[in-house]
Amino acid sequence: MNTQTLYQETIKFATLKHLDKEQTIPGTNLPYVVHLSNVAMEIMLASKETTDFDVSFAIQVALLHDTLEDTDVVFDELVTAFGIEVAEGVLALTKNNNLSKEEAMLDSLNRIQKLRKEVWAVKLADRITNLQSPPSYWDNPKKIKYQQEAKIIVEKLKGGNEYLEKRLLMKIENYETYID
């Protein structure tokens, strides 16, 4: 199946699941699919700058990366719809809610490191996309913590995708404008 068809099928699936939860981008009225498509856009652009990169696989993981964490989708449903490798990529990107927030992020990064570099790229692309203007209700300590988490992500996933690492480092630096 070609990449365009995979993109269309995957974004429709993810959009419907996030719409079921009436999920929007935090601090906005934008439907959550905007975030998902932005992560996929980062992946598509990175694929042009990266050798030996399975863009079709990475796009599916990008569009689905929050389905286990934020919707009623279960792992087996992803396996049936998209295959075990995509489902395992999404699972690695999903935080374990039984851990503290800090432990959950490190646990997820450790699981990501065991998978293909395309999964690493999705995590980098996700944080690049999230380092936009923070929600108005975030205080300064929350913004600083979020920026520090981005530094940990780029450090732990160093060597995963040079293009996205550079983009994330630039976004981390530019995020200073949001911190008082």
Residue frames relative to the residue before (quaternion, step in Angstrom):
aa qw qx qy qz dx dy dz
M 1.0000 0.0000 0.0000 0.0000 0.00 0.00 0.00
N 0.4462 -0.7091 0.4708 0.2766 3.60 -0.90 0.85
T 0.6905 -0.5135 0.3321 0.3862 3.54 -1.28 0.51
Q 0.6440 0.5353 -0.3340 0.4325 3.60 0.94 -0.84
T 0.6659 0.4909 -0.3002 0.4748 3.59 0.95 -0.85
L 0.6328 0.5190 -0.3265 0.4729 3.59 0.99 -0.81
Y 0.6255 0.5351 -0.3310 0.4613 3.57 0.99 -0.86
Q 0.6904 0.4928 -0.2908 0.4427 3.58 0.77 -1.03
E 0.6756 0.4889 -0.2984 0.4642 3.59 0.87 -0.91
T 0.6873 0.4924 -0.2816 0.4536 3.55 0.95 -0.90
I 0.6789 0.4831 -0.3106 0.4575 3.60 0.87 -0.86
K 0.6110 0.5365 -0.3554 0.4609 3.61 1.06 -0.63
F 0.6413 0.5194 -0.3131 0.4700 3.58 0.94 -0.93
A 0.7043 0.4686 -0.2724 0.4586 3.60 0.74 -1.08
T 0.6422 0.5337 -0.3316 0.4391 3.59 0.91 -0.86
L 0.6684 0.4977 -0.3075 0.4593 3.59 0.84 -0.92
K 0.6646 0.5045 -0.3140 0.4530 3.61 0.94 -0.83
H 0.6875 0.4545 -0.2884 0.4875 3.60 0.96 -0.81
L 0.6134 0.5365 -0.3502 0.4618 3.62 1.10 -0.61
D 0.5774 0.5855 -0.3722 0.4304 3.60 1.09 -0.68
K 0.7244 0.3896 -0.2180 0.5253 3.57 1.14 -0.66
E 0.3668 -0.7490 0.4663 0.2949 3.57 1.36 0.04
Q 0.2559 0.8084 -0.4869 0.2095 3.53 1.10 0.78
T 0.0793 -0.7658 0.6376 0.0259 3.53 -1.07 0.90
I 0.6067 -0.5024 0.4398 0.4314 3.55 -1.31 0.16
P 0.5346 -0.6593 0.4127 0.3304 3.62 -0.72 1.03
G 0.8178 0.2221 -0.2044 0.4900 3.53 -0.95 0.99
T 0.7273 0.3387 -0.2265 0.5523 3.60 1.30 0.12
N 0.4571 -0.6306 0.5345 0.3283 3.53 -1.38 -0.07
L 0.4265 0.7225 -0.4505 0.3052 3.58 1.28 0.13
P 0.4946 -0.6412 0.4856 0.3294 3.59 -0.96 0.79
Y 0.6195 -0.6028 0.3706 0.3398 3.56 -1.07 0.78
V 0.5417 0.6298 -0.3999 0.3873 3.59 1.16 -0.50
V 0.5556 0.5913 -0.4019 0.4245 3.62 1.13 -0.46
H 0.6453 0.4977 -0.3166 0.4854 3.59 0.96 -0.84
L 0.6666 0.5147 -0.3112 0.4403 3.59 0.81 -0.95
S 0.6865 0.4709 -0.2901 0.4720 3.58 0.90 -0.88
N 0.6122 0.5370 -0.3525 0.4610 3.61 1.12 -0.57
V 0.6312 0.5068 -0.3302 0.4856 3.59 1.02 -0.75
A 0.6529 0.5045 -0.3086 0.4732 3.59 0.95 -0.85
M 0.6178 0.5367 -0.3443 0.4602 3.61 1.05 -0.72
E 0.6299 0.5202 -0.3327 0.4712 3.60 0.96 -0.82
I 0.6456 0.5215 -0.3088 0.4647 3.57 1.01 -0.85
M 0.6610 0.5058 -0.3168 0.4549 3.59 0.88 -0.89
L 0.6690 0.4817 -0.3048 0.4769 3.59 0.93 -0.83
A 0.6413 0.5204 -0.3229 0.4622 3.60 0.99 -0.79
S 0.6200 0.5675 -0.3489 0.4145 3.59 1.01 -0.77
K 0.6369 0.5338 -0.3243 0.4519 3.58 1.12 -0.64
E 0.7290 0.4074 -0.2101 0.5084 3.58 1.24 -0.51
T 0.6958 0.4579 -0.2319 0.5024 3.58 1.33 -0.05
T 0.3240 -0.7346 0.5610 0.2019 3.56 -0.88 0.94
D 0.8370 0.1633 -0.1431 0.5023 3.55 -1.25 0.56
F 0.4021 0.6979 -0.4693 0.3620 3.55 0.84 1.07
D 0.2691 -0.7654 0.5687 0.1353 3.58 -0.69 1.13
V 0.2103 -0.8356 0.4977 0.0991 3.54 0.16 1.33
S 0.6239 0.5436 -0.3561 0.4340 3.62 0.98 -0.70
F 0.6528 0.4989 -0.3005 0.4844 3.57 0.93 -0.91
A 0.6893 0.4988 -0.2861 0.4407 3.58 0.83 -1.02
I 0.6383 0.5206 -0.3329 0.4590 3.60 1.00 -0.76
Q 0.6435 0.5113 -0.3353 0.4605 3.59 0.93 -0.80
V 0.6573 0.4942 -0.3119 0.4758 3.59 0.90 -0.88
A 0.6400 0.5395 -0.3243 0.4408 3.59 0.97 -0.86
L 0.7118 0.4621 -0.2669 0.4568 3.57 0.82 -0.97
L 0.7354 0.4082 -0.2140 0.4967 3.58 1.16 -0.59
H 0.4113 0.7930 -0.4185 0.1639 3.59 1.26 -0.34
D 0.7586 0.3509 -0.2119 0.5064 3.63 1.09 -0.50
T 0.4287 0.7396 -0.4541 0.2510 3.62 1.18 0.00
L 0.6803 0.4676 -0.3125 0.4700 3.62 0.90 -0.76
E 0.6926 0.4966 -0.2679 0.4493 3.56 1.04 -0.81
D 0.8349 0.2829 -0.0823 0.4649 3.57 0.90 -0.95
T 0.7414 0.3367 -0.2213 0.5366 3.61 1.22 -0.08
D 0.6411 -0.5269 0.3938 0.3953 3.56 -1.31 -0.17
V 0.3934 0.7209 -0.4809 0.3070 3.59 1.26 0.12
V 0.1854 -0.7620 0.6109 0.1085 3.56 -1.06 0.81
F 0.7201 -0.4770 0.3067 0.3999 3.54 -1.26 0.55
D 0.6823 0.5025 -0.2992 0.4388 3.60 0.80 -0.99
E 0.6045 0.5505 -0.3501 0.4572 3.59 1.11 -0.63
L 0.6515 0.4966 -0.3073 0.4842 3.58 1.04 -0.79
V 0.6182 0.5395 -0.3429 0.4574 3.58 1.00 -0.81
T 0.6777 0.4966 -0.2910 0.4576 3.58 0.86 -0.96
A 0.7426 0.4334 -0.2316 0.4550 3.58 0.86 -0.95
F 0.8468 0.1852 -0.0338 0.4976 3.60 0.93 -0.89
G 0.5913 -0.5875 0.3691 0.4111 3.60 1.23 -0.10
I 0.6609 -0.5580 0.3507 0.3590 3.53 -1.24 0.58
E 0.6687 0.5194 -0.3273 0.4194 3.60 0.89 -0.83
V 0.6395 0.4918 -0.3225 0.4952 3.59 0.98 -0.77
A 0.6566 0.5167 -0.3137 0.4510 3.60 0.88 -0.92
E 0.6619 0.4947 -0.3117 0.4691 3.61 0.95 -0.81
G 0.6140 0.5366 -0.3435 0.4660 3.60 1.08 -0.67
V 0.6618 0.4914 -0.2970 0.4820 3.56 0.95 -0.91
L 0.6398 0.5305 -0.3257 0.4508 3.59 0.97 -0.83
A 0.6475 0.5131 -0.3238 0.4610 3.61 0.95 -0.79
L 0.6849 0.4780 -0.2721 0.4779 3.59 1.08 -0.70
T 0.6015 0.5705 -0.3355 0.4474 3.58 1.33 -0.18
K 0.4008 -0.7206 0.5159 0.2324 3.55 -0.81 1.02
N 0.4092 -0.6721 0.5656 0.2470 3.54 -1.17 0.74
N 0.3238 -0.7942 0.4882 0.1612 3.59 -0.39 1.24
N 0.5801 0.5760 -0.3830 0.4301 3.60 1.24 -0.11
L 0.6609 0.4689 -0.2972 0.5050 3.58 1.30 -0.10
S 0.5962 -0.5147 0.4443 0.4269 3.57 -1.25 0.27
K 0.6882 -0.4900 0.3304 0.4208 3.58 -1.22 0.43
E 0.6754 0.4906 -0.2919 0.4669 3.60 0.91 -0.92
E 0.6676 0.4914 -0.2957 0.4747 3.58 0.92 -0.91
A 0.6371 0.5452 -0.3287 0.4345 3.59 1.00 -0.81
M 0.6527 0.5041 -0.3240 0.4637 3.58 0.95 -0.81
L 0.6796 0.4813 -0.2956 0.4681 3.61 0.88 -0.90
D 0.6154 0.5405 -0.3348 0.4659 3.57 1.06 -0.77
S 0.6606 0.4966 -0.3034 0.4742 3.58 0.91 -0.90
L 0.6531 0.5082 -0.3196 0.4615 3.61 0.91 -0.86
N 0.6378 0.5213 -0.3253 0.4643 3.59 1.00 -0.77
R 0.6661 0.4818 -0.3038 0.4816 3.60 1.00 -0.78
I 0.6113 0.5484 -0.3392 0.4589 3.59 1.06 -0.77
Q 0.6543 0.5469 -0.3136 0.4177 3.59 0.92 -0.91
K 0.6535 0.5195 -0.3099 0.4550 3.61 1.17 -0.44
L 0.6832 0.4814 -0.2682 0.4792 3.57 1.29 -0.22
R 0.7509 -0.3879 0.2965 0.4447 3.53 -1.37 0.01
K 0.6331 -0.5694 0.3856 0.3552 3.55 -1.20 0.66
E 0.5633 0.5962 -0.3967 0.4121 3.61 1.13 -0.45
V 0.6259 0.5131 -0.3389 0.4797 3.60 1.10 -0.65
W 0.5920 0.5450 -0.3527 0.4775 3.57 1.08 -0.73
A 0.6570 0.5317 -0.3020 0.4409 3.56 0.93 -0.99
V 0.6336 0.5266 -0.3397 0.4537 3.60 0.99 -0.77
K 0.6464 0.5093 -0.3299 0.4625 3.61 0.92 -0.80
L 0.6445 0.5047 -0.3177 0.4785 3.58 0.96 -0.85
A 0.6718 0.5032 -0.2913 0.4591 3.59 0.90 -0.93
D 0.6160 0.5492 -0.3371 0.4532 3.58 1.05 -0.76
R 0.7056 0.4388 -0.2815 0.4800 3.60 0.82 -0.92
I 0.5687 0.5602 -0.3903 0.4588 3.62 1.06 -0.60
T 0.6885 0.4880 -0.2700 0.4636 3.56 0.85 -1.01
N 0.6909 0.4854 -0.2775 0.4583 3.59 1.02 -0.76
L 0.6369 0.5211 -0.3433 0.4527 3.61 1.17 -0.32
Q 0.2708 0.7139 -0.5680 0.3073 3.52 0.85 1.11
S 0.7374 -0.3053 0.2951 0.5253 3.54 -1.22 -0.38
P 0.3897 -0.7435 0.4848 0.2457 3.62 -0.63 1.06
P 0.6456 -0.5026 0.3879 0.4243 3.58 -1.21 0.41
S 0.5909 -0.6218 0.3909 0.3338 3.59 -1.01 0.82
Y 0.6740 0.5064 -0.3012 0.4457 3.60 1.12 -0.54
W 0.5141 0.6196 -0.4421 0.3953 3.64 1.21 0.01
D 0.3069 -0.7314 0.5741 0.2030 3.56 -0.94 0.87
N 0.7336 -0.4472 0.2904 0.4212 3.56 -1.32 0.22
P 0.6525 0.5035 -0.3447 0.4493 3.66 0.84 -0.77
K 0.6269 0.5280 -0.3351 0.4647 3.62 1.04 -0.72
K 0.6508 0.5106 -0.3115 0.4677 3.59 0.97 -0.85
I 0.6532 0.5101 -0.3089 0.4665 3.58 0.94 -0.88
K 0.6531 0.5124 -0.3101 0.4635 3.57 0.94 -0.88
Y 0.6512 0.5172 -0.3170 0.4561 3.57 0.96 -0.83
Q 0.6436 0.5064 -0.3113 0.4822 3.56 1.03 -0.79
Q 0.6455 0.5159 -0.3171 0.4654 3.60 0.98 -0.81
E 0.6160 0.5342 -0.3379 0.4702 3.59 1.04 -0.75
A 0.6319 0.5310 -0.3322 0.4565 3.59 1.00 -0.80
K 0.6327 0.5230 -0.3274 0.4679 3.60 1.04 -0.75
I 0.6338 0.5129 -0.3269 0.4778 3.60 1.02 -0.75
I 0.6342 0.5386 -0.3284 0.4471 3.60 0.95 -0.88
V 0.7031 0.4575 -0.2838 0.4646 3.59 0.76 -1.00
E 0.6329 0.5259 -0.3305 0.4623 3.60 1.08 -0.64
K 0.7043 0.4723 -0.2629 0.4602 3.60 0.85 -1.01
L 0.7604 0.3546 -0.1927 0.5087 3.59 1.08 -0.66
K 0.2555 0.7821 -0.5192 0.2314 3.57 1.24 0.50
G 0.7685 0.2996 -0.2597 0.5021 3.53 -0.87 1.03
G 0.5359 0.6485 -0.3928 0.3715 3.56 1.28 -0.09
N 0.7633 -0.1704 0.1367 0.6080 3.56 1.00 -0.84
E 0.3694 -0.7787 0.4666 0.1984 3.55 -0.24 1.29
Y 0.6401 0.5377 -0.3277 0.4403 3.58 0.92 -0.88
L 0.7205 0.4344 -0.2516 0.4784 3.60 0.82 -1.00
E 0.5803 0.5631 -0.3765 0.4521 3.60 1.09 -0.56
K 0.6640 0.4937 -0.2982 0.4758 3.58 0.93 -0.91
R 0.6388 0.5196 -0.3241 0.4658 3.58 0.99 -0.82
L 0.6746 0.4887 -0.3044 0.4621 3.57 0.91 -0.89
L 0.6340 0.5199 -0.3406 0.4601 3.61 0.93 -0.76
M 0.6349 0.5140 -0.3240 0.4772 3.59 1.03 -0.76
K 0.6648 0.5003 -0.3026 0.4649 3.61 0.94 -0.89
I 0.6120 0.5399 -0.3437 0.4645 3.60 1.06 -0.75
E 0.6652 0.4960 -0.2984 0.4717 3.56 0.91 -0.90
N 0.6879 0.4826 -0.2802 0.4641 3.59 0.90 -0.92
Y 0.5723 0.6107 -0.3729 0.4006 3.61 1.17 -0.54
E 0.4755 0.6775 -0.4250 0.3664 3.60 1.26 -0.36
T 0.6125 0.5845 -0.3522 0.3990 3.60 1.06 -0.69
Y 0.6791 0.4818 -0.2878 0.4732 3.59 1.21 -0.43
I 0.6480 0.5099 -0.3098 0.4733 3.58 1.28 -0.25
D 0.4099 -0.7290 0.4997 0.2254 3.56 -0.81 1.09
